[in-house]
Amino acid sequence: MELDHSIEAKMDNLFHNQHPEMTGFTLVELVMTMVIAGILAAVVAPRFFDNNIFQSRGFADQIQATLRYAQKVAIAQRTTVCVVDTATEIGLYAADCTTPLNVLAAQRCATDDLDYQHKRCAPAGVSITSAPGNLSFTALGSTPAQKIYTVSDATPITVEDETGYVHSP
């Protein structure tokens, strides 16, 4: 019987929080938790809710897909496909780099742009940077030189020379 009474006393102390080890959070712990939560809210929240990052990554994926598609069109049609880029758009052209290839889904870049089926247009606030000059895929799918495209905050897209391999590191 005595054993049961001591267990009851210990359980009673445990549930009524009378042990000195179980006193709850200190004021310092609560303040530090609030400071850390405030720092996270100030640093992480604006970046998390910034839509431009998502648009940049999405447009970078579109460019990568367009480059791969240009290579496949060049191989399938046994011709040279030229990829012309500006700061806000990327387009596919025939070997002369002036005749548009109307092989992409229709996407109007500007209100006065009547010939738009060969372009991918950057969303507002997103831009493309690359080395000057056009990129061309030969009938074998290769390119004469490596070219790197960078879309705003996204990872760079590399087109390897000779193989035409399109990838992001």
N, C-alpha and C positions, 0 to 999 in steps of 0.2 A: 503494500500500500504506500509506503513511503516513497518508493521509486515513482509511482504514478503522480504523487503530489508534487515532486520536484519537476517532473516533465510539464505538469500543468502550470507551474509557476514560471518556468522558462518560456513556455508558449505564450503565457499572458504577458510577460515582459516583452517578448518579441513582437507581438501584435500591437501592443500599446506604445511601442517606440521608447522604451525606458532604458535601453542599452546606450551607453555613451558613444559607441561606434556608429550608431544609426541616428544621427541628428539631422540629416537632410543636407541641402546645399548651403554653403556659406554665402555671404553677401559678395565676397570677392569672386567666387565662381559664377554667380549670376551676372555680375557686372562684366566679367571677361567674356561670357557667352554672348551678352548683348553687344559688346564691342566688336567681336568677331562677326556676328550676324550683320552689324552695320557696315563693316568693311566689305563683306561679300555683297551686300545689297548695293553699295556704291560702285563697286568695280565690275561685278559680274552681270548684274541686271541690265544695264544699258547695252552691253554687248550681246546679251541673250535676246533682247527685243529689237536689235538692229536688223531690219529686213534687208539691207543692202548686202550683208554677208551672204545670205541665202540666195539672193539674186545673182551675185557674183559667181558663186559655186555652180548654180544652175546654168548660167551662161557659159561658164568654162566647160561644163559637161556637153553643152550643145556644140561648142567649137570643136571639142575633141571628136564628137560623133560626126560632125561635118567633115573634118579632115580625114577620118577613116572612110567615110562615104566617098569623098573625092578620089581617094586611092582606089577604092573598089570600082568606081565608075571608069576610071582610067584603064584599069585592067580589063574590065568587061567589054568596053567599047574599043579597046586597043588604040587608044589615042592619048594625047597629053591633056591633062586637066590642070588649069591654072587656078590657084587660090589667091585672091586679092583681098587684102585687109586694110581697113582704115581704123581710126581710133574708136569707132562705134559699130562697125559691121564687118562681116566677112562674107565673101561671095565666091561662087564657082563659075569659071569661065572656060571657054575653049582654049586651044593652044595659043591663039593670038593674044590672050588675056584681055580682050575687049568684047568678044561675043559671049553673052550670058548663056549658061547652061540652065535651063528651066527644069531642074531635077529635084529641087527642094520644095517642101510644103510652102504654100504662099504665106508670105509675111511682109507686110508693108513697113518700111523703115521710116519714111517721112510722108507727109501728106501729098507732096508733089512728086513722089517716086512712083512712076507708072510701071516701070519694069522691075519688079520686086521678087520674082519667084526664084531667084538664084542667090538670095542673101539671108544671113542670120543677123539680126539687129540686137544690139546691146540694150538692156533696160536702162531707165534713167539712173544716172549716177554710176554706171559701170562702164569701164573703158578697156580697150585692148592695147597692149604694147608689144611690139615685136621688132626684130631687125628690119631695116628698110629693104624693100624689094619684094617681089612676088615669089610664091612657092609654086612649083609645078611638079606634078606626078607624071611620070612617063607611062607608057603602055605596059611596062613591067612592074609598075607600082613603086619605083624608086624615085628619089629626089636628088638633085645635084649637090645640095648642101644642107646641113642641119639648120633648122630654124626653131626658135623658142618663142612661144606665145605666152604672155602673162595677162591675166584678166583680173583687174583691180586687186582684191584681197585673196584671190584663189591661188592654188599652187600652179606653177608654170606647166605648160604643155609643150613637150618636145617632139619634133619630127626628125627622126634620125636620117642622116644622109645615106645613100646607097640602098638601104632597105626600105625606107619610107615608114618605118615603125613609129606609130603615134602612141605616146604614153605620158603619164604624169608620174613624177618621182614619188 
